[in-house]
Amino acid sequence: MLKLTWKNLLAHKRRLAATFIAVVLGVAFLSGTLVLTDTITQTFDDLFADVNRGTDAVVRSSVKIEGDFGNDVRGRIPTSLLGTVEDVDGVKAAEPQVLGYGQIVGKDGKTIGDPAMGAPTFAGNWNTVPELNPFRLVDGRAPSQSNEIVIDKKSASDGDLKVGDRTTVITQQGPNSFTVVGVAKFGTADSPGGASFALMTLQAAQQYVSKPGQVDSISVVAPDSSQTEIVQRIQPVLPANTEAITGAQITKENQDSVQEGISMFFNFLIRPFAVVAVLVSAFSIYNTFSIIVTQRTREMALLRALGAARRQVLLSVVGEAFLVGIVASVVGLFGGLAVAIVLKALLAGIGFGAPAGGLVLKTSTVEWAFAIGIGVSVLTSIIPALKASRVPPLAAMRDVAVERTHASLLRVVIGAIAAGLGLVGIVAGVTTKGGDGLARVGIGALLMIVSFVVLGPAVAGPISRLIGAPLARLRGVTGKMAQENAQRNPRRTSGAAAALMIGVAVVALFTVFAASIKSSIDNQVKKSFAGDLVIDSQTRGFGGFNPQLASQIGALPDVNAAAGIRTGQAKVNGSDRQLVVIDPRSIQQVFDLGIEQGSLDDLGLGTTAVSTRYADDHNLNIGDRVPVAYADGATGELTIVATYANRDVLGTDFMVNTEEWTPHANENLDSLVIVKLQPGVSLANGRTAVEQVAAAYPNAKVQDRAQYTETVFGQINRVLTLVYVMLALAILIALMGIANTLSLSIYERTRELGLLRAVGETRTQLRSMVRWESVIVALFGTIGGVGLGALCGWALVEAASESGFARFALPVISLIVLLVLGALAGVLAGIRPARRAAKLNVLQAIATE
């Protein structure tokens, strides 16, 4: 039987070509994501291991406030601890470390880097102890004056900067001029992960980045002691809220932090689409083997009549799938290396530049590639193989082996149950909201996909008839025959369309979700935004302006109020929370926060304003106190003086005054300045006045409300574009599945097509018939995908409404475009099968059994 399996595989290699390609593409996408993840992770692991090789211990604050997306804040320590550490027995050298926001300006006057969407931009001190310096000079020298900096090689290239050039670095002290005296690499990379660095003297770093007398940490070199021993000696001499850890620990923390960030990004934006691609491949494989087994019914029956056991027939079909899986996995694995390169380029396009270096192919990736490639091929062939093994020997005597085309009652019942449970899960998620709600929506969506697939054969006939009805009128006999061909075998039509349905559903879901986010933002701006202009730092909270900019703008004669918006992290009421820091006098001029109780006029030292939602959830009222702990170690209580309903405007449950926040801030930066013009001042005149002051800040972008909204939309569109590119492969696999199904059905209908040609149908009409049949199948999958995606998108938006996405929006135009693209995709998928059908020799086709 093994020999027979191999012969069958070679005999049907054209039929299995599309299946082979589907497996290759699915495996390539999956292995490509694993290769890229491993490459970036390994590169950073090696970098941190290399740059921290000389660090034996690190002294730092033990107070850490966790933030969203890894944006944690750790308190600073006094520089005076340096002498204490240096006096510890075994310490050869110790050096303070300062690191914070800093953005370099290129020769063209534009800022380097994109902290809002890409890697961060840093400023800090240049280490004078060689063992502690992760940077290696490739040109120039180290900084020795307060107005000198060393920059990373990537920033030098991006900004067209070289040694001797004057440039500007934006920090929390505002824009300041520096001379580039050196260019350096981070280990062997031009920069770590695309981040930019402006490195200055320690005194300058304290002046511009941290605070005089404060540093982020102190690194220690102790070559004659073990790392554990030196830490044990340092810890007893340290004050409260300070800790010493080994160099190995800080290396591991850095590696884990990068790994967490990479995993979060890939798990959200890359790997799910690899899974979708594999899932779509599975449907294509299943459909192909189902058709091939049906077409080989007589062959299977003859084998049974000649004495082959059911087990042998089953193993023969599964063996074909196994061989296809092995070969396709090998090709897909190497194709994954190309996919990794493409994905790396795509990530660079949205601002995430991975360090340079070769690709990393781990054993685990090879194992996954073969497990998925072979596993999907074999598992999806089992059901067709079981059907093949059950073919009775008497079937060999029949002229035609007819496949059961209609759905069984059991299938309908199972599909209805899955649909009911899916709807229950979605409704439960929408009513629960939050993290639990999202999980329930996910389970409900999965059950809905199952129900769509199971019920497909039951509804494919009538829906195909409905979709094809216009063709019968517009295209005459050709359209009528395309309609009948699509509905004559609902199981096959459903199987071909299922893969496309899944891909389109994911596209529709993201389209709906993105449209809802945009609608929510637009609604918030219209409802609560009273400002006329926005000065955007283009950092989204990962940097910004010195607060003096808001004061300077507010002092202009044409300006009524200028409110700076900054964020910070603190532990409030027992949980790590994001705070929005405001000036209560100006904020009320530019935002309608929907104050329900109390007054922002009372917001001062030792007080806070709380969102109505949070107050209701935690049974808090005006006058109640909530405990607070800051990253600098200070603790206390905040008295609630106001509650506000429009929390989505600023995206936080807590607001504090600048007077309360400033003493505890690591970095005091406004990410936005909202400007309200004086009555009677035109937008053009007011904008000109504001731009003249903001021109001193190269990262400032002055926009009106509509322009700022479009900027935010643009960032959403960038992510959405990446999502669509990721899904394009899954859609391609699905279309290949449709084309393969049509090709196999043409082989099956060879005699029928020959008879049609014999009675007068032209080649043009035959091609048209096959193409329109492809369009009907594609539209069946597209319509189902759009409906499912829209439903799941609505549920996702509603479940996430507590996070600020409370306004569901149905992008009708976008979904219509998706339907049109589905029809066009059907035309493309039908081109090759239509050509093949038209080229059939009439006499040979009629003579075919």
C-alpha positions in Angstrom: 0.0 0.0 0.0 2.9 2.3 0.6 4.0 1.9 -3.0 0.4 2.6 -4.1 0.2 5.7 -1.9 3.4 7.0 -3.6 2.0 6.3 -7.0 -1.3 7.9 -6.2 0.5 11.0 -5.0 2.5 11.3 -8.2 -0.6 10.6 -10.3 -2.6 13.4 -8.6 0.2 15.9 -8.0 -1.6 18.6 -10.0 -4.7 18.1 -7.8 -2.6 18.4 -4.7 -0.5 21.4 -5.9 -2.8 24.0 -4.3 -2.9 22.0 -1.1 0.9 21.8 -1.0 1.1 25.6 -1.5 -1.5 26.2 1.2 0.5 24.2 3.7 3.7 25.9 2.6 2.3 29.4 3.1 0.7 28.5 6.5 3.9 27.0 7.8 6.0 29.8 6.3 4.0 32.5 8.0 4.0 30.7 11.4 7.7 29.8 11.2 8.5 33.3 10.0 7.0 34.9 13.1 8.8 32.5 15.3 12.1 33.2 13.5 11.7 36.9 13.8 10.7 36.7 17.5 13.6 34.5 18.3 16.0 36.7 16.2 15.0 39.9 18.0 14.9 38.2 21.4 18.3 36.6 20.9 19.8 39.8 19.6 18.7 41.7 22.6 19.7 38.9 25.0 23.2 38.9 23.5 23.4 42.7 23.6 22.4 42.9 27.3 24.7 40.1 28.2 27.6 41.8 26.4 27.0 45.3 27.7 26.4 44.3 31.3 29.3 41.8 31.3 31.4 44.1 33.4 28.6 45.1 35.8 28.8 43.1 39.1 26.1 44.9 41.0 23.5 47.7 40.6 22.1 49.9 43.3 18.7 51.4 42.7 15.4 52.4 44.2 13.2 49.5 45.4 10.0 51.4 44.7 8.4 50.7 41.3 5.1 51.7 39.9 3.9 49.5 37.1 2.5 51.2 34.0 0.7 50.1 30.8 2.7 48.5 28.0 5.8 48.1 30.2 5.9 51.8 30.9 7.0 51.2 34.5 8.4 54.0 36.7 11.1 53.4 39.3 12.1 56.1 41.8 15.5 57.8 41.7 18.3 57.7 44.3 20.6 60.4 45.7 24.0 60.8 44.0 25.5 61.0 47.5 25.1 57.2 47.7 28.0 56.9 45.3 30.6 57.5 48.1 28.8 55.0 50.3 29.0 52.4 47.6 32.6 53.1 46.7 33.6 52.6 50.3 32.3 49.0 50.4 35.1 46.4 50.6 35.7 44.8 47.2 34.3 47.7 45.1 36.8 48.6 42.4 34.7 51.3 40.7 31.2 52.6 40.8 29.4 55.1 38.5 25.9 56.7 38.5 23.5 56.1 35.7 20.9 58.6 34.4 18.4 57.8 31.7 15.2 59.6 30.6 13.4 61.3 27.7 15.5 63.1 25.2 14.9 63.6 21.5 17.6 64.6 19.0 16.9 67.0 16.2 18.5 66.2 12.8 20.3 68.6 10.5 17.0 69.3 8.7 15.4 70.6 11.8 13.1 67.5 12.3 13.1 65.3 15.3 14.7 61.9 15.1 12.5 58.9 16.1 8.8 58.4 16.7 8.2 57.7 20.4 4.4 57.6 19.7 4.6 54.6 17.4 8.2 53.3 17.5 11.2 52.9 19.7 11.8 55.3 22.6 14.1 58.3 22.5 16.6 58.6 25.4 19.1 61.0 26.9 21.5 60.1 29.7 25.1 60.2 30.9 28.1 58.8 29.1 29.9 56.2 31.3 33.6 56.9 32.0 34.2 53.4 33.5 34.9 51.2 30.4 33.5 48.1 32.1 30.1 49.9 32.6 29.7 51.5 29.3 27.5 49.6 26.8 28.4 52.0 24.0 31.6 51.8 21.9 32.9 55.0 20.1 33.3 54.6 16.4 34.1 58.3 15.8 35.1 61.2 17.9 35.5 61.3 21.7 33.6 61.2 25.0 31.8 64.4 26.2 33.7 66.5 28.7 31.6 69.8 28.7 28.0 70.3 29.6 27.1 71.2 26.0 28.6 68.1 24.4 27.0 64.9 23.5 27.7 61.5 22.0 24.9 60.1 19.8 24.2 56.5 18.6 25.2 55.7 15.0 21.6 55.2 13.8 20.6 58.7 14.9 23.7 60.1 13.3 22.7 58.4 10.0 19.0 59.3 10.3 19.7 62.9 11.2 22.7 63.4 8.8 24.8 64.4 11.8 28.5 64.0 12.3 31.2 64.9 14.8 31.5 68.7 15.1 27.8 69.5 14.2 25.6 71.5 16.4 22.2 70.1 17.1 19.3 70.4 19.5 18.2 67.8 22.1 14.7 68.2 23.6 14.5 67.1 27.3 12.2 68.0 30.2 14.2 71.3 30.5 13.2 72.2 26.9 15.2 72.4 23.7 18.9 72.9 24.3 21.8 73.2 21.9 24.7 70.7 22.0 27.8 69.8 20.0 28.1 66.3 18.7 31.6 65.2 19.8 31.2 61.4 19.3 29.2 58.7 17.5 28.9 55.3 19.1 27.4 51.8 18.7 25.4 49.9 21.3 27.6 46.8 21.5 27.6 45.7 17.9 24.3 47.4 16.9 23.8 50.9 15.5 21.2 51.4 18.2 19.2 49.1 20.6 15.9 48.3 18.9 15.9 51.5 16.9 16.0 53.7 20.0 17.9 57.0 19.9 20.4 58.1 22.5 21.9 61.5 23.4 24.7 60.9 26.0 26.3 63.7 27.9 28.3 64.3 31.1 26.8 63.2 34.4 26.3 66.8 35.5 24.5 67.7 32.3 22.4 64.6 32.5 21.3 65.5 36.0 20.5 69.0 34.9 18.5 68.2 31.8 17.2 64.6 32.3 16.8 63.9 36.0 17.3 66.4 38.9 20.5 67.8 40.4 21.7 65.3 43.0 19.5 62.4 41.7 20.4 59.4 39.5 18.5 56.4 38.4 21.0 53.8 39.6 24.7 53.2 40.5 26.6 50.5 38.7 29.4 48.6 40.4 32.5 46.8 39.3 34.0 44.3 41.8 36.2 41.8 40.0 37.7 40.2 43.1 34.3 39.2 44.6 31.4 37.2 43.4 28.3 39.1 42.4 26.3 37.7 45.3 29.0 38.5 47.8 29.3 42.2 46.7 25.5 42.6 46.9 25.5 41.2 50.4 28.1 43.7 51.4 26.4 46.7 49.8 22.8 46.1 50.9 23.4 46.7 54.7 24.8 50.2 54.1 21.9 51.3 51.9 19.0 53.5 53.2 15.3 52.5 53.1 13.6 52.1 49.7 17.0 51.2 48.1 18.2 47.9 47.0 21.3 46.2 45.5 21.0 43.5 42.8 23.6 41.5 40.9 24.7 42.2 37.4 23.2 38.9 36.3 19.9 39.9 37.8 19.8 43.3 35.9 20.8 41.5 32.7 17.9 39.0 33.2 15.5 41.8 34.0 16.4 43.7 30.9 16.1 40.5 28.8 12.8 39.6 30.4 11.5 43.2 29.8 12.4 43.0 26.1 10.9 39.5 25.9 7.7 40.7 27.5 7.4 43.6 25.2 8.1 41.6 22.1 5.7 38.8 23.1 3.0 41.3 23.8 3.5 42.9 20.4 3.8 39.7 18.5 0.9 38.0 20.4 -1.4 40.9 19.5 -0.3 41.9 16.0 1.5 39.1 14.3 1.0 35.6 15.7 -2.9 35.6 15.6 -2.7 36.1 11.9 -0.2 33.2 11.5 -2.8 31.1 13.3 -5.5 32.4 11.0 -3.3 31.5 8.0 -2.8 27.9 9.3 -6.5 27.6 10.0 -7.4 28.7 6.5 -4.9 26.3 5.2 -6.6 23.5 7.1 -9.9 24.2 5.5 -8.3 24.3 2.0 -6.6 20.9 2.7 -9.8 19.4 4.0 -11.8 20.5 1.1 -9.2 19.3 -1.4 -9.0 15.8 0.1 -12.8 15.6 0.4 -13.1 16.2 -3.3 -10.3 14.0 -4.4 -11.6 11.1 -2.3 -15.1 11.6 -3.8 -13.6 11.6 -7.3 -11.7 8.4 -6.6 -14.7 6.5 -5.2 -14.4 3.8 -7.9 -10.7 3.4 -7.3 -11.2 3.0 -3.6 -14.0 0.5 -4.3 -11.8 -1.5 -6.6 -9.1 -1.7 -3.9 -11.7 -3.0 -1.5 -12.9 -5.5 -4.0 -9.4 -6.7 -4.6 -9.0 -7.4 -0.9 -7.7 -4.2 0.6 -8.8 -3.7 4.2 -10.5 -0.5 5.4 -7.4 0.3 7.5 -5.2 0.0 4.4 -7.4 2.4 2.4 -7.5 4.8 5.3 -3.7 4.7 5.7 -3.2 5.2 2.0 -5.2 8.5 2.0 -3.6 9.7 5.2 -0.2 8.7 3.9 -0.7 11.0 0.9 -1.5 13.8 3.3 1.5 12.9 5.4 3.9 13.0 2.5 2.5 16.3 1.4 2.9 17.7 4.9 6.5 16.6 5.2 7.6 18.2 1.9 5.5 21.3 2.4 6.9 21.7 5.9 10.4 21.7 4.7 9.7 24.2 2.0 7.6 26.3 4.4 10.3 26.3 7.0 12.8 27.9 4.6 10.1 30.1 3.3 9.6 31.3 6.8 13.1 32.9 6.7 12.0 35.0 3.8 8.7 35.9 5.7 10.8 36.9 8.7 12.8 39.3 6.5 9.6 40.8 5.1 8.0 41.2 8.5 11.2 42.8 9.8 10.9 45.4 7.0 7.2 45.9 7.8 7.9 46.6 11.4 10.7 49.0 10.4 8.0 50.8 8.4 5.9 51.5 11.5 9.0 52.6 13.5 10.1 49.4 15.2 13.6 48.7 14.0 15.2 45.5 15.2 19.0 45.4 15.8 21.0 44.3 12.8 22.1 40.7 12.7 21.5 37.4 11.1 18.3 35.4 11.5 18.0 32.9 14.4 16.5 29.5 13.5 16.0 27.5 16.7 15.2 23.8 17.1 11.8 24.7 18.6 10.9 26.6 15.4 11.8 23.5 13.3 9.7 21.3 15.6 6.7 23.7 15.4 7.0 23.9 11.6 6.9 20.2 11.1 4.3 19.7 13.9 1.9 22.2 12.3 2.6 21.3 8.7 2.3 17.6 9.1 -0.3 17.8 11.8 -2.7 20.0 9.9 -2.2 17.9 6.7 -2.9 14.6 8.5 -5.6 15.7 10.8 -7.6 17.4 8.1 -7.4 14.3 5.8 -8.7 11.9 8.5 -12.4 12.5 7.9 -12.1 12.2 4.1 -9.9 9.1 4.6 -12.5 7.6 6.9 -15.1 8.2 4.1 -12.8 6.5 1.6 -12.3 3.5 3.8 -16.1 3.0 4.1 -16.7 2.8 0.3 -18.3 -0.6 -0.4 -16.7 -2.8 -3.0 -20.0 -2.8 -5.0 -19.4 0.9 -5.7 -16.8 -0.2 -8.3 -19.6 -1.5 -10.5 -21.5 1.8 -10.6 -21.1 4.3 -13.4 -21.0 7.3 -11.1 -20.2 7.6 -7.4 -22.4 10.3 -6.0 -21.3 12.3 -3.0 -23.9 13.2 -0.4 -24.4 16.9 -1.0 -27.0 18.0 1.6 -26.4 18.6 5.3 -27.6 15.9 7.7 -30.1 16.7 10.5 -27.3 16.0 13.0 -25.1 18.7 11.4 -28.0 21.2 11.5 -28.6 20.4 15.2 -25.0 20.7 16.1 -24.6 23.9 14.2 -27.7 25.4 15.8 -26.5 24.5 19.2 -23.0 26.1 18.5 -24.7 29.2 17.2 -26.9 29.5 20.3 -24.0 29.0 22.7 -22.0 31.5 20.7 -24.7 34.1 20.9 -25.0 33.5 24.6 -21.3 33.9 25.1 -21.3 37.2 23.1 -24.3 38.6 25.0 -22.7 37.6 28.3 -19.5 39.3 27.3 -21.3 42.5 26.2 -23.2 42.7 29.5 -20.2 41.8 31.7 -17.6 44.1 30.0 -14.0 44.4 31.1 -11.4 41.6 31.0 -14.0 38.9 31.7 -16.3 40.3 29.1 -13.6 40.2 26.4 -12.8 36.6 27.3 -16.5 35.6 27.0 -16.8 37.5 23.7 -13.7 35.5 22.4 -15.3 32.2 23.4 -18.6 33.3 21.8 -16.8 34.3 18.6 -15.1 31.0 18.4 -18.4 29.1 18.8 -19.9 31.3 16.1 -17.1 30.4 13.7 -17.8 26.7 14.4 -21.5 27.2 13.8 -20.9 29.0 10.5 -18.6 26.1 9.3 -21.0 23.4 10.5 -24.1 25.0 9.2 -22.5 26.0 5.9 -23.7 23.1 3.8 -27.3 23.6 5.1 -27.4 27.2 4.0 -25.0 27.2 1.0 -27.7 26.1 -1.5 -30.4 28.8 -0.8 -27.8 31.5 -0.3 -26.0 30.6 -3.5 -29.4 30.7 -5.3 -30.0 34.1 -3.8 -26.5 35.5 -4.7 -26.7 34.1 -8.2 -30.3 35.3 -8.9 -29.2 38.5 -10.6 -26.8 36.5 -12.8 -29.7 34.5 -14.2 -31.3 37.7 -15.4 -28.2 39.7 -16.4 -26.1 36.9 -18.0 -28.8 34.6 -19.3 -28.1 30.9 -19.7 -24.5 31.4 -18.7 -25.4 33.1 -15.4 -28.2 30.5 -14.7 -25.8 27.6 -15.1 -23.2 29.4 -12.9 -25.9 29.7 -10.2 -26.9 26.1 -10.5 -23.4 24.9 -10.4 -22.7 26.8 -7.2 -25.8 25.4 -5.5 -25.8 21.9 -6.8 -23.2 20.8 -4.2 -23.7 22.9 -1.1 -21.1 20.9 0.9 -18.5 21.7 -1.6 -19.5 25.4 -2.0 -19.5 25.7 1.8 -16.1 24.0 2.2 -14.5 26.2 -0.5 -16.0 29.4 1.1 -15.2 28.5 4.7 -11.6 29.5 4.5 -12.4 32.8 2.9 -15.1 33.4 5.4 -12.6 33.2 8.3 -10.1 35.5 6.7 -12.8 38.1 5.8 -14.3 37.9 9.3 -11.0 38.9 10.9 -10.6 41.8 8.4 -14.2 42.9 9.1 -13.7 42.7 12.8 -10.6 44.9 12.8 -12.4 47.3 10.4 -15.3 47.6 12.7 -13.1 48.0 15.8 -11.0 50.7 14.1 -14.0 52.6 12.9 -15.5 52.4 16.4 -12.3 53.8 18.0 -12.3 56.6 15.4 -15.9 57.3 16.1 -15.3 57.4 19.8 -12.4 59.8 19.5 -14.4 62.0 17.1 -17.4 62.0 19.5 -15.2 62.8 22.5 -13.6 65.7 20.7 -17.0 67.1 19.6 -18.6 66.6 23.0 -15.9 67.7 25.4 -13.1 69.5 23.5 -13.6 73.2 23.8 -10.1 74.2 22.6 -9.3 75.8 19.2 -5.8 74.5 18.7 -3.6 71.6 19.8 0.1 71.6 20.2 1.1 68.0 19.9 4.5 66.7 21.0 3.9 63.6 18.8 5.0 61.4 21.7 1.7 60.0 23.2 3.0 60.3 26.7 6.6 59.0 26.1 8.0 62.5 26.1 6.8 66.0 25.5 7.3 69.7 26.3 8.7 71.6 29.3 5.6 73.0 31.1 6.9 76.5 30.4 5.5 76.2 26.9 1.9 76.1 28.1 2.7 79.2 30.3 4.3 81.0 27.4 1.3 80.2 25.1 -1.2 81.2 27.8 0.5 84.6 28.2 -0.2 85.5 24.5 -2.7 88.3 24.0 -4.6 86.2 21.5 -5.0 83.2 23.9 -7.7 82.9 26.5 -6.2 79.7 28.1 -3.5 77.1 27.4 -3.7 73.8 29.3 -0.8 71.4 29.4 -1.7 67.7 29.6 0.8 65.4 31.3 0.5 61.9 32.8 2.2 60.1 35.6 2.2 56.8 37.5 1.3 56.3 41.2 -0.2 53.7 43.4 -3.6 55.0 44.3 -6.1 53.2 46.6 -3.9 50.1 46.5 -3.5 49.8 42.7 -0.9 51.2 40.2 -2.8 53.8 38.3 -2.1 56.5 35.6 -2.7 60.0 36.7 -3.5 63.0 34.5 -1.8 66.1 35.9 -3.6 69.4 35.2 -3.9 73.1 36.0 -7.6 73.2 37.2 -7.9 76.9 36.1 -7.0 76.3 32.5 -8.3 72.8 32.0 -11.9 73.9 32.5 -11.5 76.4 29.7 -10.5 73.8 27.1 -12.4 70.7 28.2 -15.9 69.9 29.4 -15.2 67.1 31.9 -18.8 66.8 33.0 -18.2 67.6 36.7 -21.0 66.0 38.6 -20.0 66.6 42.2 -17.6 69.1 43.8 -15.5 71.5 41.9 -12.1 71.5 40.2 -11.4 74.9 41.7 -10.7 73.0 45.0 -8.1 70.7 43.3 -4.9 71.6 45.0 -2.2 70.0 47.2 -3.3 66.7 48.7 -6.5 66.4 46.7 -7.7 64.5 43.6 -10.6 64.4 41.2 -12.1 60.9 40.5 -14.2 59.7 37.6 -17.8 59.0 38.4 -17.5 55.5 37.2 -14.5 54.7 39.6 -16.2 56.5 42.5 -19.4 54.5 42.0 -17.5 51.2 41.6 -15.6 51.8 44.8 -18.3 53.5 46.8 -16.3 56.8 47.1 -17.8 60.2 47.8 -16.7 63.8 48.0 -14.4 64.2 51.1 -13.3 60.6 51.2 -9.6 60.0 51.2 -7.6 57.5 49.2 -4.1 56.4 50.0 -1.3 57.3 47.5 2.3 56.2 47.0 4.7 57.8 44.5 7.8 56.4 42.8 10.1 58.6 45.0 8.9 56.7 48.1 6.6 59.5 49.4 3.2 58.3 50.7 0.1 60.1 51.9 -3.6 60.5 51.3 -5.6 62.4 48.6 -8.9 63.9 49.4 -11.6 63.6 46.7 -12.8 67.1 45.8 -14.7 66.4 42.6 -16.1 63.7 40.4 -16.3 63.9 36.6 -18.3 61.9 34.1 -16.3 62.3 30.9 -13.3 60.1 31.8 -12.7 59.1 28.2 -11.6 62.6 27.3 -8.4 62.2 29.2 -8.5 58.4 29.6 -8.0 58.3 33.4 -9.9 57.8 36.6 -7.7 60.2 38.6 -6.6 63.8 38.1 -4.2 65.8 40.4 -2.9 69.3 40.4 0.5 70.2 39.1 1.3 71.3 42.7 0.7 67.8 44.0 2.5 66.0 41.3 5.7 68.1 40.5 7.7 67.2 43.7 7.3 63.5 43.0 7.8 63.5 39.2 10.7 61.7 37.6 9.9 63.6 34.4 7.6 66.6 34.2 6.5 66.8 30.6 3.3 67.9 28.8 2.5 65.6 25.9 -0.2 68.1 24.7 -1.0 71.7 25.1 -4.6 72.6 24.4 -5.2 76.2 23.4 -8.4 78.3 23.7 -8.3 81.6 21.7 -9.8 84.9 22.9 -13.3 85.7 21.6 -13.0 87.5 18.3 -9.6 86.1 17.4 -9.6 84.3 14.1 -8.2 80.8 14.0 -5.6 81.9 11.4 -4.3 84.8 13.5 -4.4 82.8 16.7 -2.5 79.9 15.0 0.2 82.2 13.7 0.8 83.7 17.1 0.9 80.2 18.7 3.2 78.8 16.0 5.7 81.6 16.6 6.2 80.6 20.2 6.0 76.8 19.6 8.7 77.1 16.8 11.3 76.9 19.6 10.2 73.3 20.1 11.1 71.1 17.1 8.8 68.4 18.3 5.8 70.7 18.4 3.0 70.3 15.8 0.3 73.0 15.9 -3.0 71.7 14.6 -6.7 72.7 14.8 -9.1 70.2 16.2 -9.9 68.5 12.9 -6.2 68.1 12.0 -5.4 66.6 15.4 -8.2 64.1 15.1 -6.9 63.1 11.6 -3.4 62.7 13.1 -4.7 60.2 15.7 -6.7 58.5 13.0 -3.5 58.2 10.9 -1.8 56.3 13.7 -4.7 53.9 13.9 -4.6 53.5 10.1 -0.9 52.6 10.3 -1.6 49.7 12.6 -4.6 48.7 10.6 -2.5 48.6 7.4 -0.1 46.2 9.1 -3.1 44.1 10.1 -4.4 44.0 6.6 -1.0 43.1 5.2 -0.8 40.2 7.8 -4.2 39.0 6.7 -3.5 39.2 3.0 -1.7 35.9 3.1 -4.7 34.2 4.7 -7.0 35.6 2.1 -4.6 34.4 -0.6 -4.6 30.9 0.7 -8.4 31.0 0.8 -8.6 32.1 -2.8 -6.2 29.4 -3.8 -8.6 27.0 -2.1 -11.5 28.2 -4.1 -9.5 28.0 -7.3 -8.4 24.5 -6.4 -12.0 23.4 -5.7 -13.1 24.8 -9.1 -10.2 23.1 -10.9 -11.1 19.7 -9.2 -14.7 20.2 -10.0 -13.9 20.9 -13.6 -12.0 17.6 -13.7 -15.0 15.9 -12.2 -17.4 17.6 -14.8 -15.2 17.0 -17.8 -17.9 15.1 -19.7 -20.5 17.6 -18.8 -18.4 20.5 -20.1 -17.7 18.6 -23.3 -21.4 18.1 -23.9 -22.0 21.8 -23.3 -19.4 22.6 -25.9 -20.9 20.0 -28.3 -24.4 21.6 -28.1 -23.1 25.0 -29.0 -21.7 26.7 -25.9 -18.7 28.9 -26.8 -15.4 28.9 -25.0 -16.1 32.5 -23.9 -19.4 31.4 -22.4 -17.7 28.5 -20.7 -15.1 30.7 -19.2 -17.7 33.2 -18.1 -19.8 30.4 -16.4 -16.8 29.2 -14.4 -15.8 32.7 -13.4 -19.3 33.6 -12.2 -19.5 30.3 -10.2 -16.2 31.4 -8.5 -17.8 34.8 -7.8 -20.8 33.2 -6.2 -18.6 31.0 -4.0 -16.4 33.9 -3.0 -19.4 36.1 -2.2 -20.9 33.4 -0.1 -17.7 33.3 2.0 -17.4 37.1 2.0 -20.9 37.8 3.1 -20.6 35.3 5.9 -17.3 36.7 6.9 -18.5 40.3 6.9 -21.6 39.4 9.0 -19.6 37.4 11.5 -16.9 40.0 11.7 -19.4 42.8 12.2 -21.1 40.9 15.0 -17.9 40.1 16.8 -16.6 43.6 16.2 -19.7 45.1 17.9 -19.4 42.7 20.8 -15.7 43.5 21.2 -16.4 47.3 21.2 -19.2 46.9 23.7 -17.1 44.7 26.0 -14.2 47.1 25.9 -16.4 50.2 26.4 -15.0 50.7 29.9 -11.6 51.4 28.3 -13.0 54.3 26.4 -14.4 52.6 23.2 -18.0 53.1 24.1 -19.2 54.3 20.7 -19.9 51.5 18.3 -19.7 52.5 14.6 -20.6 50.3 11.6 -18.4 51.3 8.7 -20.9 50.6 6.0 -18.8 51.9 3.1 -15.8 49.9 4.2 -17.8 46.7 4.5 -19.4 47.3 1.1 -15.9 47.8 -0.4 -15.0 44.5 1.3 -17.9 42.8 -0.4 -16.9 44.2 -3.7 -13.3 43.1 -3.2 -14.7 39.6 -2.4 -16.4 39.5 -5.7 -13.3 40.7 -7.5 -11.3 38.0 -5.7 -13.8 35.4 -6.9 -13.1 36.6 -10.5 -9.3 36.3 -9.9 -9.7 32.8 -8.3 -11.8 31.6 -11.3 -9.4 32.8 -14.1 -7.2 29.7 -14.2 -10.0 27.1 -13.8 -12.0 28.9 -16.5 -9.1 28.9 -18.9 -8.5 25.2 -18.2 -12.2 24.4 -18.8 -12.2 26.4 -22.1 -9.2 24.5 -23.4 -10.8 21.0 -23.0 -10.9 19.0 -26.2 -14.6 18.5 -27.0 -14.4 14.8 -28.2 -12.0 13.7 -25.5 -14.2 15.4 -22.8 -17.3 13.6 -24.0 -15.5 10.3 -24.0 -14.2 10.8 -20.4 -15.8 8.5 -17.8 
